[in-house]
Amino acid sequence: MGCTTTGELKEEEKFVGVIQQSQKVSYYGDAPSKLWMGLGLIGGLVSAAAYTPNTTNLYDVLVSGKTRNVTNDDDWPVGTCVEIVPSTKLILGSFPEAKISRSDKC
């Protein structure tokens, strides 16, 4: 019987890889407050104006021969050897909101 992974994240599990590609991506945080929407048209306009997207970086990192997507707010140049500490388990080949630091282990 072969080995399988449960997708559970071990405490302080780390991955080392090289950044292959980088791009800026936008995402929306929490939904606008229903309080603003309850104030009618003016509240809706104020809420929409205040509800702006956030920007982060999406990196393609080559880890053990596989490309993994990693999101992080820090700016890292392509070709940098990095250590990835995921804040969540691997989701469809991606590590959302991972901590990234420079590494000399590549």
N, C-alpha and C positions, 0 to 999 in steps of 0.2 A: 504494500500500500504506500502511495506517495505522500509526501509532506504537503500540507496545505496551511495557509495562513488564515487567521480569524479576522484580520483587519484591525486587531487590537493594537494600540500604540503602547510600546514599552516605555517606561519612564526614561526620559532623556535619551531616546533613540536618535542617533545622528547618522546622516548620510553625507558623503563627500562627492563632489562632482564639479564639472566645468560648465560655466554659463555659455550656451551656444547661441542664444538669441534673447533679445530683450524688447519689450514694448510697453507703452503706457496704456492702461485700461481704465475705464470709468465704471463706477458702480454706485448704486443708490443705497443709502443707509435706511434708517427707520422711515416708515410712512409718515406723511404729514399729520399733525395733530388734528383729531376730530373736533377739538375745541375751535380751531380756526375755521374748519369747514362749517361748523355750526353757526358761524357769524355771517353766513350768506356769501354773496358775491365778493364783497370786499375781503372778508376773511379767506375765501378761496384764492383770491389773487395774491394776498400777502403770503399765504401758505405756499403757493406754487413758486413764488419768487425766492422764498427762503429754503425751498427743497431743492438744493443743487447737488449734482453728483460729486462723489469723491474720486480722486485719482490715485492709482497705485501702479506698481510695476508687475508685469507678468514675465517670468523668466522660463526659458527652456533650458534645463540643466541635464547634462549627460551624467547619469549615475549608474555605475556598473553596467555600461553598455546599453542602458535604456534611457530614453528622454522622459524627464518628469517636469511637469509644470509646477512652478512655485510662485506664489504671490507674496510680495514684500514691499513695504513703503520706501526702503532704502534704495539708492541708485548704485548699481554695480555694472562695470563695463563687461562687454562680451570677452570671453577668454579667461576670466577670473576663476581661480580655483576657490570654491566655497564649501563651507560646512553648513548643512541644513539641519535645523532642529524643528521638526514639525510641531505645530500646536494642536493638530488634529490628525487622525489616521489618514492614510492614503485613500483618496476618493477619486476613482476613475483615472488613475495615473497622475493625480495632482496633489500637492500639499498646500491647501489654502492657509494663508496667514502664517507662514513659517518664519522662524528667526534665521537669518543668514549672517555668517561671519566669514572673513577671509581665512583660507586654510593653506597649509604647505604640504598637504597629504596627497596631492594629485600626482 
